[in-house]
Amino acid sequence: MESPLVWTHPQRYVSGEAETDFIAAITQCEKLAGDAMESEHQPTQYQLYQQLHDYLTALHPTLLDPIPEALEEQFTTHTFPESMPTMDTESDLLCEYCLTLSELLSGHSLDVRGEETLQGLLYELTCFLADTMRAPRWLKTPQGRVPL
């Protein structure tokens, strides 16, 4: 049996950092979602999901804010990106996600497989959000910086 993360690692918490350094915060979200999905210790999973919820709650109201001027260079690229973030999920897994969500929303309780499916969905969505937030926003051209 896996040893609980909450006993061996320092406690993670959300501070004002989530509001000022959204890249560090979303990277932490990605890590928390991955750690929770990999954990087989249910109390640890609940703790990690609560921390993920806290980080996402702190991030949510700031998502539409402009990128701080000091960080704009970090989101500027000199070449057009080969690809933008996407959720590359196979259709059978997408159907599994839909089935599990519809089962949950129709008032049924989830079995272990359904819970694992939702953990996978949460992880994929968190990674997609993180990739989207870290993606370049501007392209540097001879005429100046232009939005992508």
C-alpha positions in Angstrom: 0.0 0.0 0.0 1.2 3.5 -0.9 2.2 5.7 2.0 0.1 8.9 2.3 1.7 12.0 0.8 0.3 14.2 3.6 2.5 12.4 6.1 5.8 12.6 4.1 5.6 15.9 2.4 5.2 19.4 3.7 1.7 20.8 3.7 0.8 22.7 0.5 -1.4 25.7 0.9 -2.7 28.5 -1.2 -1.4 32.0 -0.5 -1.7 35.3 -2.4 0.8 33.6 -4.7 -2.0 32.2 -6.8 -3.1 35.7 -7.6 0.3 37.1 -8.4 2.1 34.1 -10.0 -0.6 32.3 -12.0 2.0 30.1 -13.8 3.4 28.7 -10.5 -0.2 28.2 -9.3 -1.4 26.3 -12.4 1.7 24.2 -12.3 0.9 23.3 -8.7 -2.7 22.5 -9.8 -1.3 20.1 -12.5 0.9 18.4 -9.9 -1.9 18.1 -7.4 -4.2 16.5 -9.9 -1.5 14.1 -11.0 -0.6 13.2 -7.4 -4.2 12.6 -6.5 -4.9 10.4 -9.5 -1.8 8.3 -8.7 -2.5 8.0 -5.0 -4.3 4.8 -3.8 -4.8 6.2 -0.3 -8.3 7.8 -0.2 -7.7 10.3 2.6 -4.6 11.6 0.7 -6.6 11.8 -2.5 -9.3 13.9 -0.7 -6.6 16.2 0.8 -5.0 16.7 -2.6 -8.3 17.3 -4.4 -9.2 19.9 -1.7 -5.9 21.6 -2.3 -6.5 21.5 -6.0 -9.9 23.1 -5.4 -8.4 25.8 -3.3 -5.8 26.7 -6.0 -8.4 26.7 -8.7 -10.7 28.8 -6.6 -7.9 31.4 -6.1 -7.0 31.3 -9.8 -10.6 31.5 -11.2 -11.3 35.2 -10.7 -8.0 36.2 -12.2 -8.1 34.1 -15.4 -9.4 37.0 -17.6 -7.1 39.6 -16.2 -4.4 40.9 -18.5 -1.0 39.3 -18.2 1.2 41.5 -16.1 3.6 43.6 -18.1 6.6 42.1 -16.4 5.6 38.6 -17.7 4.7 39.6 -21.3 8.1 38.6 -22.6 7.6 35.2 -21.2 4.5 34.8 -23.4 6.1 36.1 -26.5 7.5 33.8 -29.2 9.8 34.6 -32.1 8.3 31.8 -34.3 4.7 30.9 -34.9 3.9 27.9 -32.6 3.7 24.6 -34.4 0.6 23.8 -32.3 -1.7 25.2 -29.7 -2.9 23.3 -26.6 -5.5 20.7 -27.4 -7.2 17.9 -25.5 -6.1 14.9 -27.6 -8.5 12.4 -26.1 -9.6 9.3 -28.0 -13.3 9.0 -28.7 -13.8 5.9 -26.6 -12.4 7.7 -23.5 -14.5 10.8 -24.3 -17.6 8.5 -24.4 -16.5 7.0 -21.1 -16.3 10.5 -19.6 -19.7 11.4 -20.9 -21.2 8.1 -19.6 -19.7 8.7 -16.2 -20.8 12.3 -16.0 -24.4 11.5 -17.2 -24.6 8.7 -14.6 -23.5 11.0 -11.9 -25.8 13.9 -13.0 -28.8 11.5 -13.3 -28.5 10.9 -9.5 -26.7 7.6 -9.5 -23.7 6.9 -7.3 -20.4 6.1 -8.8 -18.6 2.8 -8.6 -14.8 2.7 -8.3 -14.4 2.6 -12.1 -16.6 5.7 -12.5 -14.6 7.5 -9.8 -11.3 6.6 -11.6 -12.8 7.9 -14.9 -13.6 11.2 -13.3 -10.2 11.4 -11.8 -8.7 11.0 -15.3 -11.0 13.6 -16.7 -10.1 16.1 -14.0 -6.4 15.4 -14.6 -6.8 15.9 -18.4 -8.8 19.1 -17.9 -6.3 20.5 -15.4 -3.4 19.7 -17.8 -5.2 21.3 -20.7 -5.9 24.4 -18.6 -2.3 24.5 -17.6 -1.1 24.2 -21.2 -3.5 26.9 -22.3 -2.4 29.3 -19.6 1.3 28.7 -20.4 0.9 29.0 -24.1 2.4 32.0 -26.0 0.1 35.0 -26.5 2.1 37.1 -28.8 4.4 36.7 -31.8 7.4 39.1 -32.1 7.6 40.3 -35.7 9.7 43.1 -37.4 6.6 45.3 -37.1 6.3 44.6 -33.4 4.5 42.3 -31.2 1.2 40.9 -32.5 -1.4 38.8 -30.7 -1.6 35.1 -31.7 
